Amino acid sequence: MIKLYTFFRSSAAFRMRIALNLKGLAYEPTFINLRKGEQRAPDYLTLNPEGLVPLLVSDGLSLSQSLAMMEYLEETYPKPPFLPSTPAERARVRSLAQVVACDIHPINNARVLRYLTDVLKVNDAGIADWYRHWVDLGLDSLEVRLSREPETGRFCHGQHPSMADICLIPQIFNAMRYDKDPLTRRPTLKRIFEACMALDAFDKAQPERQPDLIP
């Protein structure tokens, strides 16, 4: 049995719920309440010294970092694939995924926002401006790429969801927390978002459908 340590609001955990659903893999969720600081509990830090979610436990392996987890699932459960068949296509998909996972998300995750609030004393308006600035830079660049590059299809790459879509959709959900309508001015992202959310694998993974949802 695969175990996933998760929190409903975590976009990286959201990625992994989508990934597992797309692969058709059953998993046991273990809920880590980030708001209560359960990620810093000694027992959890023993499992994951980074003190973050998600954490994937499978066949004796404990693996952090969602991109590494997706690569592991791709190699151990290759069907259906998250990555296309040629090196150039795989590089493109990884590049799109990393715009979210390496550029947007790390400077907008909960611990960064807490540091801005608690240590640097940035007010709520400043936090919102910070968040929107970095999200807008990343999503605008993705809109340009996806609207121009011929490899874009129904999804970020071709006609099947890939690692790029798995990263993109949770980031759009996050963007909606600070921008009520981040997609109207980004029609390509809007079209891809709608295509993804029509699939059960994405819909069932969204935060509002998780058992640990905190209203």
C-alpha positions, 0 to 999 in steps of 0.5 A: 500500500502506498501512503501519502502524507498530505494536507488539503491546502498544500498545492504540492500534496494536491499534485500528488493526489492528482498523480496517484489518481491518474496512475490509478493507484490506491493510497492511504492518506495520512493527514498532517495539519499544517495549521496546527504545526503537525509537520514539526512534530518529532515523529513526523520530523523523523520521517521527513526532516524537511518538515513539509508535505507531501511525503510518499511512502511506498515499498520501504521508500520514504520520498519527499519533493513532489517532482521526485515523487512523480518521477518515481511513479513514472518509472515504477508505474509507467502507464499511463505516462506523465512524460512523453516519449522523446527527450525533447518532449520530456524536457519541454514538459519538465520545463513547464512543470518547473515554472510552477514548482521551482519559480512560483511555488517556493516563494509563495508557500505557507512558511515563506508567507509566515516569515513575511508576516511574523518576522518581517511584519509585512501586513495583509495587503503586502502579503497579497501584493507579494503573492500576486506579483510572483504568481502573475509573473509565472502564469503570464510566462506560461500563457505566452508559452502555451499559446505559442508553442505548437506542442500544446494541445488539449493539455499542456502537452498534446492530448493527455495530461502530463507532469506540467498539468499536474503542477499547473492546476494546483497553482491556479487553485492557489492563485484564486485565493488572492485573485478571484479571476486569474484565468479570464486574461489567460485564455490558454490556461483557462482552456487547459484548466477546464480540460483538466478539471473535467477529469475525475483524477483532478476533480477528486484531488481538489482541496474542497473534496478532501476529508481533512478540509478545514472550512 
